[in-house]
Amino acid sequence: MNETLLLHVGAAITVGKVTSVKGNVVTVSLSRPVCAPAESRVAISRKIAGRWRLIGYGMIQ
């Protein structure tokens, strides 16, 4: 919760804060809105030791 993540959606890059986690569903509040179709893949990066590191991917619902 409240962790900052870097999200790559297609060609767009934005930062967001995790607002809720329920099972496999994570809700993120974005600093800059992104327009993408449903079921698009999103690369998720986390800041570790001062650098953004890829930690996984997800799908837009």
mmCIF file of the N, C-alpha and C atoms, coordinates in Angstrom:
data_MODEL
# 
_entry.id   MODEL 
# 
loop_
_atom_site.group_PDB 
_atom_site.id 
_atom_site.type_symbol 
_atom_site.label_atom_id 
_atom_site.label_alt_id 
_atom_site.label_comp_id 
_atom_site.label_asym_id 
_atom_site.label_entity_id 
_atom_site.label_seq_id 
_atom_site.pdbx_PDB_ins_code 
_atom_site.Cartn_x 
_atom_site.Cartn_y 
_atom_site.Cartn_z 
_atom_site.occupancy 
_atom_site.B_iso_or_equiv 
_atom_site.pdbx_formal_charge 
_atom_site.auth_seq_id 
_atom_site.auth_comp_id 
_atom_site.auth_asym_id 
_atom_site.auth_atom_id 
_atom_site.pdbx_PDB_model_num 
ATOM 1   N N  . MET A 1 1  ? 0.833   -1.188  0.000   1.00 0.00 ? 1  MET A N  1 
ATOM 2   C CA . MET A 1 1  ? 0.000   0.000   0.000   1.00 0.00 ? 1  MET A CA 1 
ATOM 3   C C  . MET A 1 1  ? 0.878   1.252   0.000   1.00 0.00 ? 1  MET A C  1 
ATOM 4   N N  . ASN A 1 2  ? 0.418   2.273   -0.708  1.00 0.00 ? 2  ASN A N  1 
ATOM 5   C CA . ASN A 1 2  ? 1.095   3.569   -0.830  1.00 0.00 ? 2  ASN A CA 1 
ATOM 6   C C  . ASN A 1 2  ? 2.488   3.488   -1.434  1.00 0.00 ? 2  ASN A C  1 
ATOM 7   N N  . GLU A 1 3  ? 2.804   2.392   -2.109  1.00 0.00 ? 3  GLU A N  1 
ATOM 8   C CA . GLU A 1 3  ? 4.099   2.273   -2.769  1.00 0.00 ? 3  GLU A CA 1 
ATOM 9   C C  . GLU A 1 3  ? 4.013   2.924   -4.148  1.00 0.00 ? 3  GLU A C  1 
ATOM 10  N N  . THR A 1 4  ? 5.058   3.614   -4.552  1.00 0.00 ? 4  THR A N  1 
ATOM 11  C CA . THR A 1 4  ? 5.110   4.253   -5.861  1.00 0.00 ? 4  THR A CA 1 
ATOM 12  C C  . THR A 1 4  ? 5.666   3.256   -6.874  1.00 0.00 ? 4  THR A C  1 
ATOM 13  N N  . LEU A 1 5  ? 4.956   3.114   -8.001  1.00 0.00 ? 5  LEU A N  1 
ATOM 14  C CA . LEU A 1 5  ? 5.371   2.206   -9.072  1.00 0.00 ? 5  LEU A CA 1 
ATOM 15  C C  . LEU A 1 5  ? 5.443   2.963   -10.383 1.00 0.00 ? 5  LEU A C  1 
ATOM 16  N N  . LEU A 1 6  ? 6.335   2.533   -11.261 1.00 0.00 ? 6  LEU A N  1 
ATOM 17  C CA . LEU A 1 6  ? 6.458   3.083   -12.606 1.00 0.00 ? 6  LEU A CA 1 
ATOM 18  C C  . LEU A 1 6  ? 5.746   2.121   -13.548 1.00 0.00 ? 6  LEU A C  1 
ATOM 19  N N  . LEU A 1 7  ? 4.814   2.645   -14.351 1.00 0.00 ? 7  LEU A N  1 
ATOM 20  C CA . LEU A 1 7  ? 4.017   1.807   -15.246 1.00 0.00 ? 7  LEU A CA 1 
ATOM 21  C C  . LEU A 1 7  ? 4.275   2.178   -16.700 1.00 0.00 ? 7  LEU A C  1 
ATOM 22  N N  . HIS A 1 8  ? 4.546   1.170   -17.523 1.00 0.00 ? 8  HIS A N  1 
ATOM 23  C CA . HIS A 1 8  ? 4.724   1.350   -18.969 1.00 0.00 ? 8  HIS A CA 1 
ATOM 24  C C  . HIS A 1 8  ? 3.505   0.741   -19.651 1.00 0.00 ? 8  HIS A C  1 
ATOM 25  N N  . VAL A 1 9  ? 2.693   1.597   -20.268 1.00 0.00 ? 9  VAL A N  1 
ATOM 26  C CA . VAL A 1 9  ? 1.491   1.143   -20.973 1.00 0.00 ? 9  VAL A CA 1 
ATOM 27  C C  . VAL A 1 9  ? 1.669   1.516   -22.431 1.00 0.00 ? 9  VAL A C  1 
ATOM 28  N N  . GLY A 1 10 ? 1.990   0.543   -23.263 1.00 0.00 ? 10 GLY A N  1 
ATOM 29  C CA . GLY A 1 10 ? 2.281   0.849   -24.661 1.00 0.00 ? 10 GLY A CA 1 
ATOM 30  C C  . GLY A 1 10 ? 3.482   1.771   -24.727 1.00 0.00 ? 10 GLY A C  1 
ATOM 31  N N  . ALA A 1 11 ? 3.305   2.951   -25.336 1.00 0.00 ? 11 ALA A N  1 
ATOM 32  C CA . ALA A 1 11 ? 4.399   3.922   -25.426 1.00 0.00 ? 11 ALA A CA 1 
ATOM 33  C C  . ALA A 1 11 ? 4.366   4.932   -24.283 1.00 0.00 ? 11 ALA A C  1 
ATOM 34  N N  . ALA A 1 12 ? 3.324   4.876   -23.460 1.00 0.00 ? 12 ALA A N  1 
ATOM 35  C CA . ALA A 1 12 ? 3.173   5.834   -22.359 1.00 0.00 ? 12 ALA A CA 1 
ATOM 36  C C  . ALA A 1 12 ? 3.855   5.328   -21.089 1.00 0.00 ? 12 ALA A C  1 
ATOM 37  N N  . ILE A 1 13 ? 4.435   6.256   -20.351 1.00 0.00 ? 13 ILE A N  1 
ATOM 38  C CA . ILE A 1 13 ? 5.064   5.931   -19.071 1.00 0.00 ? 13 ILE A CA 1 
ATOM 39  C C  . ILE A 1 13 ? 4.468   6.870   -18.029 1.00 0.00 ? 13 ILE A C  1 
ATOM 40  N N  . THR A 1 14 ? 4.068   6.318   -16.883 1.00 0.00 ? 14 THR A N  1 
ATOM 41  C CA . THR A 1 14 ? 3.506   7.120   -15.813 1.00 0.00 ? 14 THR A CA 1 
ATOM 42  C C  . THR A 1 14 ? 3.869   6.526   -14.461 1.00 0.00 ? 14 THR A C  1 
ATOM 43  N N  . VAL A 1 15 ? 3.742   7.332   -13.444 1.00 0.00 ? 15 VAL A N  1 
ATOM 44  C CA . VAL A 1 15 ? 4.001   6.892   -12.074 1.00 0.00 ? 15 VAL A CA 1 
ATOM 45  C C  . VAL A 1 15 ? 2.671   6.862   -11.343 1.00 0.00 ? 15 VAL A C  1 
ATOM 46  N N  . GLY A 1 16 ? 2.499   5.884   -10.471 1.00 0.00 ? 16 GLY A N  1 
ATOM 47  C CA . GLY A 1 16 ? 1.264   5.787   -9.709  1.00 0.00 ? 16 GLY A CA 1 
ATOM 48  C C  . GLY A 1 16 ? 1.504   5.232   -8.327  1.00 0.00 ? 16 GLY A C  1 
ATOM 49  N N  . LYS A 1 17 ? 0.533   5.468   -7.435  1.00 0.00 ? 17 LYS A N  1 
ATOM 50  C CA . LYS A 1 17 ? 0.601   4.973   -6.066  1.00 0.00 ? 17 LYS A CA 1 
ATOM 51  C C  . LYS A 1 17 ? -0.431  3.888   -5.876  1.00 0.00 ? 17 LYS A C  1 
ATOM 52  N N  . VAL A 1 18 ? -0.042  2.795   -5.241  1.00 0.00 ? 18 VAL A N  1 
ATOM 53  C CA . VAL A 1 18 ? -0.954  1.684   -4.972  1.00 0.00 ? 18 VAL A CA 1 
ATOM 54  C C  . VAL A 1 18 ? -1.956  2.140   -3.924  1.00 0.00 ? 18 VAL A C  1 
ATOM 55  N N  . THR A 1 19 ? -3.257  2.041   -4.264  1.00 0.00 ? 19 THR A N  1 
ATOM 56  C CA . THR A 1 19 ? -4.296  2.462   -3.328  1.00 0.00 ? 19 THR A CA 1 
ATOM 57  C C  . THR A 1 19 ? -4.990  1.286   -2.658  1.00 0.00 ? 19 THR A C  1 
ATOM 58  N N  . SER A 1 20 ? -5.072  0.141   -3.349  1.00 0.00 ? 20 SER A N  1 
ATOM 59  C CA . SER A 1 20 ? -5.676  -1.037  -2.720  1.00 0.00 ? 20 SER A CA 1 
ATOM 60  C C  . SER A 1 20 ? -5.183  -2.313  -3.387  1.00 0.00 ? 20 SER A C  1 
ATOM 61  N N  . VAL A 1 21 ? -5.181  -3.374  -2.590  1.00 0.00 ? 21 VAL A N  1 
ATOM 62  C CA . VAL A 1 21 ? -4.787  -4.695  -3.078  1.00 0.00 ? 21 VAL A CA 1 
ATOM 63  C C  . VAL A 1 21 ? -5.833  -5.685  -2.582  1.00 0.00 ? 21 VAL A C  1 
ATOM 64  N N  . LYS A 1 22 ? -6.479  -6.382  -3.524  1.00 0.00 ? 22 LYS A N  1 
ATOM 65  C CA . LYS A 1 22 ? -7.476  -7.396  -3.178  1.00 0.00 ? 22 LYS A CA 1 
ATOM 66  C C  . LYS A 1 22 ? -7.197  -8.632  -4.021  1.00 0.00 ? 22 LYS A C  1 
ATOM 67  N N  . GLY A 1 23 ? -6.582  -9.636  -3.420  1.00 0.00 ? 23 GLY A N  1 
ATOM 68  C CA . GLY A 1 23 ? -6.228  -10.846 -4.150  1.00 0.00 ? 23 GLY A CA 1 
ATOM 69  C C  . GLY A 1 23 ? -5.195  -10.533 -5.213  1.00 0.00 ? 23 GLY A C  1 
ATOM 70  N N  . ASN A 1 24 ? -5.541  -10.822 -6.476  1.00 0.00 ? 24 ASN A N  1 
ATOM 71  C CA . ASN A 1 24 ? -4.634  -10.557 -7.597  1.00 0.00 ? 24 ASN A CA 1 
ATOM 72  C C  . ASN A 1 24 ? -4.914  -9.222  -8.271  1.00 0.00 ? 24 ASN A C  1 
ATOM 73  N N  . VAL A 1 25 ? -5.801  -8.409  -7.692  1.00 0.00 ? 25 VAL A N  1 
ATOM 74  C CA . VAL A 1 25 ? -6.170  -7.134  -8.294  1.00 0.00 ? 25 VAL A CA 1 
ATOM 75  C C  . VAL A 1 25 ? -5.560  -5.994  -7.484  1.00 0.00 ? 25 VAL A C  1 
ATOM 76  N N  . VAL A 1 26 ? -4.812  -5.134  -8.180  1.00 0.00 ? 26 VAL A N  1 
ATOM 77  C CA . VAL A 1 26 ? -4.178  -3.980  -7.541  1.00 0.00 ? 26 VAL A CA 1 
ATOM 78  C C  . VAL A 1 26 ? -4.748  -2.721  -8.185  1.00 0.00 ? 26 VAL A C  1 
ATOM 79  N N  . THR A 1 27 ? -5.166  -1.765  -7.363  1.00 0.00 ? 27 THR A N  1 
ATOM 80  C CA . THR A 1 27 ? -5.660  -0.482  -7.858  1.00 0.00 ? 27 THR A CA 1 
ATOM 81  C C  . THR A 1 27 ? -4.570  0.558   -7.658  1.00 0.00 ? 27 THR A C  1 
ATOM 82  N N  . VAL A 1 28 ? -4.277  1.307   -8.746  1.00 0.00 ? 28 VAL A N  1 
ATOM 83  C CA . VAL A 1 28 ? -3.199  2.297   -8.716  1.00 0.00 ? 28 VAL A CA 1 
ATOM 84  C C  . VAL A 1 28 ? -3.767  3.652   -9.097  1.00 0.00 ? 28 VAL A C  1 
ATOM 85  N N  . SER A 1 29 ? -3.436  4.677   -8.318  1.00 0.00 ? 29 SER A N  1 
ATOM 86  C CA . SER A 1 29 ? -3.816  6.052   -8.617  1.00 0.00 ? 29 SER A CA 1 
ATOM 87  C C  . SER A 1 29 ? -2.679  6.681   -9.425  1.00 0.00 ? 29 SER A C  1 
ATOM 88  N N  . LEU A 1 30 ? -2.955  7.021   -10.680 1.00 0.00 ? 30 LEU A N  1 
ATOM 89  C CA . LEU A 1 30 ? -1.912  7.518   -11.585 1.00 0.00 ? 30 LEU A CA 1 
ATOM 90  C C  . LEU A 1 30 ? -1.683  9.013   -11.430 1.00 0.00 ? 30 LEU A C  1 
ATOM 91  N N  . SER A 1 31 ? -0.425  9.435   -11.558 1.00 0.00 ? 31 SER A N  1 
ATOM 92  C CA . SER A 1 31 ? -0.100  10.862  -11.507 1.00 0.00 ? 31 SER A CA 1 
ATOM 93  C C  . SER A 1 31 ? -0.458  11.538  -12.827 1.00 0.00 ? 31 SER A C  1 
ATOM 94  N N  . ARG A 1 32 ? -0.351  10.811  -13.932 1.00 0.00 ? 32 ARG A N  1 
ATOM 95  C CA . ARG A 1 32 ? -0.708  11.304  -15.259 1.00 0.00 ? 32 ARG A CA 1 
ATOM 96  C C  . ARG A 1 32 ? -1.595  10.247  -15.910 1.00 0.00 ? 32 ARG A C  1 
ATOM 97  N N  . PRO A 1 33 ? -2.799  10.591  -16.360 1.00 0.00 ? 33 PRO A N  1 
ATOM 98  C CA . PRO A 1 33 ? -3.694  9.588   -16.946 1.00 0.00 ? 33 PRO A CA 1 
ATOM 99  C C  . PRO A 1 33 ? -3.111  8.966   -18.220 1.00 0.00 ? 33 PRO A C  1 
ATOM 100 N N  . VAL A 1 34 ? -3.511  7.720   -18.473 1.00 0.00 ? 34 VAL A N  1 
ATOM 101 C CA . VAL A 1 34 ? -3.060  6.987   -19.654 1.00 0.00 ? 34 VAL A CA 1 
ATOM 102 C C  . VAL A 1 34 ? -4.292  6.447   -20.365 1.00 0.00 ? 34 VAL A C  1 
ATOM 103 N N  . CYS A 1 35 ? -4.319  6.579   -21.672 1.00 0.00 ? 35 CYS A N  1 
ATOM 104 C CA . CYS A 1 35 ? -5.420  6.054   -22.469 1.00 0.00 ? 35 CYS A CA 1 
ATOM 105 C C  . CYS A 1 35 ? -4.949  4.753   -23.122 1.00 0.00 ? 35 CYS A C  1 
ATOM 106 N N  . ALA A 1 36 ? -5.600  3.641   -22.764 1.00 0.00 ? 36 ALA A N  1 
ATOM 107 C CA . ALA A 1 36 ? -5.211  2.334   -23.304 1.00 0.00 ? 36 ALA A CA 1 
ATOM 108 C C  . ALA A 1 36 ? -6.446  1.444   -23.359 1.00 0.00 ? 36 ALA A C  1 
ATOM 109 N N  . PRO A 1 37 ? -6.522  0.545   -24.337 1.00 0.00 ? 37 PRO A N  1 
ATOM 110 C CA . PRO A 1 37 ? -7.669  -0.363  -24.404 1.00 0.00 ? 37 PRO A CA 1 
ATOM 111 C C  . PRO A 1 37 ? -7.643  -1.390  -23.273 1.00 0.00 ? 37 PRO A C  1 
ATOM 112 N N  . ALA A 1 38 ? -8.810  -1.918  -22.963 1.00 0.00 ? 38 ALA A N  1 
ATOM 113 C CA . ALA A 1 38 ? -8.913  -2.960  -21.931 1.00 0.00 ? 38 ALA A CA 1 
ATOM 114 C C  . ALA A 1 38 ? -8.062  -4.159  -22.333 1.00 0.00 ? 38 ALA A C  1 
ATOM 115 N N  . GLU A 1 39 ? -7.529  -4.853  -21.350 1.00 0.00 ? 39 GLU A N  1 
ATOM 116 C CA . GLU A 1 39 ? -6.681  -6.034  -21.503 1.00 0.00 ? 39 GLU A CA 1 
ATOM 117 C C  . GLU A 1 39 ? -5.328  -5.739  -22.150 1.00 0.00 ? 39 GLU A C  1 
ATOM 118 N N  . SER A 1 40 ? -4.882  -4.481  -22.086 1.00 0.00 ? 40 SER A N  1 
ATOM 119 C CA . SER A 1 40 ? -3.529  -4.136  -22.527 1.00 0.00 ? 40 SER A CA 1 
ATOM 120 C C  . SER A 1 40 ? -2.554  -4.571  -21.449 1.00 0.00 ? 40 SER A C  1 
ATOM 121 N N  . ARG A 1 41 ? -1.355  -4.935  -21.856 1.00 0.00 ? 41 ARG A N  1 
ATOM 122 C CA . ARG A 1 41 ? -0.323  -5.303  -20.888 1.00 0.00 ? 41 ARG A CA 1 
ATOM 123 C C  . ARG A 1 41 ? 0.351   -4.053  -20.345 1.00 0.00 ? 41 ARG A C  1 
ATOM 124 N N  . VAL A 1 42 ? 0.721   -4.129  -19.065 1.00 0.00 ? 42 VAL A N  1 
ATOM 125 C CA . VAL A 1 42 ? 1.387   -3.027  -18.377 1.00 0.00 ? 42 VAL A CA 1 
ATOM 126 C C  . VAL A 1 42 ? 2.634   -3.585  -17.713 1.00 0.00 ? 42 VAL A C  1 
ATOM 127 N N  . ALA A 1 43 ? 3.801   -3.004  -18.022 1.00 0.00 ? 43 ALA A N  1 
ATOM 128 C CA . ALA A 1 43 ? 5.036   -3.388  -17.342 1.00 0.00 ? 43 ALA A CA 1 
ATOM 129 C C  . ALA A 1 43 ? 5.120   -2.588  -16.043 1.00 0.00 ? 43 ALA A C  1 
ATOM 130 N N  . ILE A 1 44 ? 5.453   -3.281  -14.949 1.00 0.00 ? 44 ILE A N  1 
ATOM 131 C CA . ILE A 1 44 ? 5.485   -2.655  -13.629 1.00 0.00 ? 44 ILE A CA 1 
ATOM 132 C C  . ILE A 1 44 ? 6.918   -2.646  -13.113 1.00 0.00 ? 44 ILE A C  1 
ATOM 133 N N  . SER A 1 45 ? 7.393   -1.442  -12.729 1.00 0.00 ? 45 SER A N  1 
ATOM 134 C CA . SER A 1 45 ? 8.746   -1.300  -12.192 1.00 0.00 ? 45 SER A CA 1 
ATOM 135 C C  . SER A 1 45 ? 8.670   -0.709  -10.793 1.00 0.00 ? 45 SER A C  1 
ATOM 136 N N  . ARG A 1 46 ? 9.635   -1.104  -9.970  1.00 0.00 ? 46 ARG A N  1 
ATOM 137 C CA . ARG A 1 46 ? 9.714   -0.652  -8.586  1.00 0.00 ? 46 ARG A CA 1 
ATOM 138 C C  . ARG A 1 46 ? 11.086  -0.041  -8.359  1.00 0.00 ? 46 ARG A C  1 
ATOM 139 N N  . LYS A 1 47 ? 11.156  1.006   -7.529  1.00 0.00 ? 47 LYS A N  1 
ATOM 140 C CA . LYS A 1 47 ? 12.436  1.656   -7.259  1.00 0.00 ? 47 LYS A CA 1 
ATOM 141 C C  . LYS A 1 47 ? 13.168  0.865   -6.180  1.00 0.00 ? 47 LYS A C  1 
ATOM 142 N N  . ILE A 1 48 ? 14.315  0.299   -6.574  1.00 0.00 ? 48 ILE A N  1 
ATOM 143 C CA . ILE A 1 48 ? 15.151  -0.481  -5.667  1.00 0.00 ? 48 ILE A CA 1 
ATOM 144 C C  . ILE A 1 48 ? 16.565  0.090   -5.745  1.00 0.00 ? 48 ILE A C  1 
ATOM 145 N N  . ALA A 1 49 ? 17.103  0.498   -4.612  1.00 0.00 ? 49 ALA A N  1 
ATOM 146 C CA . ALA A 1 49 ? 18.455  1.072   -4.527  1.00 0.00 ? 49 ALA A CA 1 
ATOM 147 C C  . ALA A 1 49 ? 18.630  2.251   -5.481  1.00 0.00 ? 49 ALA A C  1 
ATOM 148 N N  . GLY A 1 50 ? 17.598  3.099   -5.585  1.00 0.00 ? 50 GLY A N  1 
ATOM 149 C CA . GLY A 1 50 ? 17.697  4.297   -6.399  1.00 0.00 ? 50 GLY A CA 1 
ATOM 150 C C  . GLY A 1 50 ? 17.508  4.109   -7.888  1.00 0.00 ? 50 GLY A C  1 
ATOM 151 N N  . ARG A 1 51 ? 17.180  2.896   -8.342  1.00 0.00 ? 51 ARG A N  1 
ATOM 152 C CA . ARG A 1 51 ? 16.958  2.629   -9.777  1.00 0.00 ? 51 ARG A CA 1 
ATOM 153 C C  . ARG A 1 51 ? 15.633  1.903   -9.953  1.00 0.00 ? 51 ARG A C  1 
ATOM 154 N N  . TRP A 1 52 ? 14.999  2.152   -11.094 1.00 0.00 ? 52 TRP A N  1 
ATOM 155 C CA . TRP A 1 52 ? 13.750  1.459   -11.396 1.00 0.00 ? 52 TRP A CA 1 
ATOM 156 C C  . TRP A 1 52 ? 14.079  0.067   -11.912 1.00 0.00 ? 52 TRP A C  1 
ATOM 157 N N  . ARG A 1 53 ? 13.490  -0.947  -11.295 1.00 0.00 ? 53 ARG A N  1 
ATOM 158 C CA . ARG A 1 53 ? 13.712  -2.347  -11.675 1.00 0.00 ? 53 ARG A CA 1 
ATOM 159 C C  . ARG A 1 53 ? 12.387  -2.977  -12.080 1.00 0.00 ? 53 ARG A C  1 
ATOM 160 N N  . LEU A 1 54 ? 12.399  -3.686  -13.194 1.00 0.00 ? 54 LEU A N  1 
ATOM 161 C CA . LEU A 1 54 ? 11.213  -4.384  -13.663 1.00 0.00 ? 54 LEU A CA 1 
ATOM 162 C C  . LEU A 1 54 ? 10.859  -5.496  -12.679 1.00 0.00 ? 54 LEU A C  1 
ATOM 163 N N  . ILE A 1 55 ? 9.617   -5.487  -12.174 1.00 0.00 ? 55 ILE A N  1 
ATOM 164 C CA . ILE A 1 55 ? 9.220   -6.519  -11.209 1.00 0.00 ? 55 ILE A CA 1 
ATOM 165 C C  . ILE A 1 55 ? 8.113   -7.419  -11.748 1.00 0.00 ? 55 ILE A C  1 
ATOM 166 N N  . GLY A 1 56 ? 7.493   -7.040  -12.870 1.00 0.00 ? 56 GLY A N  1 
ATOM 167 C CA . GLY A 1 56 ? 6.436   -7.890  -13.416 1.00 0.00 ? 56 GLY A CA 1 
ATOM 168 C C  . GLY A 1 56 ? 5.590   -7.154  -14.424 1.00 0.00 ? 56 GLY A C  1 
ATOM 169 N N  . TYR A 1 57 ? 4.464   -7.771  -14.760 1.00 0.00 ? 57 TYR A N  1 
ATOM 170 C CA . TYR A 1 57 ? 3.529   -7.138  -15.685 1.00 0.00 ? 57 TYR A CA 1 
ATOM 171 C C  . TYR A 1 57 ? 2.112   -7.459  -15.235 1.00 0.00 ? 57 TYR A C  1 
ATOM 172 N N  . GLY A 1 58 ? 1.171   -6.708  -15.776 1.00 0.00 ? 58 GLY A N  1 
ATOM 173 C CA . GLY A 1 58 ? -0.235  -6.914  -15.452 1.00 0.00 ? 58 GLY A CA 1 
ATOM 174 C C  . GLY A 1 58 ? -1.090  -6.600  -16.645 1.00 0.00 ? 58 GLY A C  1 
ATOM 175 N N  . MET A 1 59 ? -2.393  -6.729  -16.453 1.00 0.00 ? 59 MET A N  1 
ATOM 176 C CA . MET A 1 59 ? -3.358  -6.439  -17.512 1.00 0.00 ? 59 MET A CA 1 
ATOM 177 C C  . MET A 1 59 ? -4.325  -5.372  -17.016 1.00 0.00 ? 59 MET A C  1 
ATOM 178 N N  . ILE A 1 60 ? -4.726  -4.465  -17.906 1.00 0.00 ? 60 ILE A N  1 
ATOM 179 C CA . ILE A 1 60 ? -5.717  -3.435  -17.568 1.00 0.00 ? 60 ILE A CA 1 
ATOM 180 C C  . ILE A 1 60 ? -7.089  -4.085  -17.613 1.00 0.00 ? 60 ILE A C  1 
ATOM 181 N N  . GLN A 1 61 ? -7.890  -3.819  -16.596 1.00 0.00 ? 61 GLN A N  1 
ATOM 182 C CA . GLN A 1 61 ? -9.274  -4.344  -16.584 1.00 0.00 ? 61 GLN A CA 1 
ATOM 183 C C  . GLN A 1 61 ? -10.247 -3.273  -16.910 1.00 0.00 ? 61 GLN A C  1 
# 
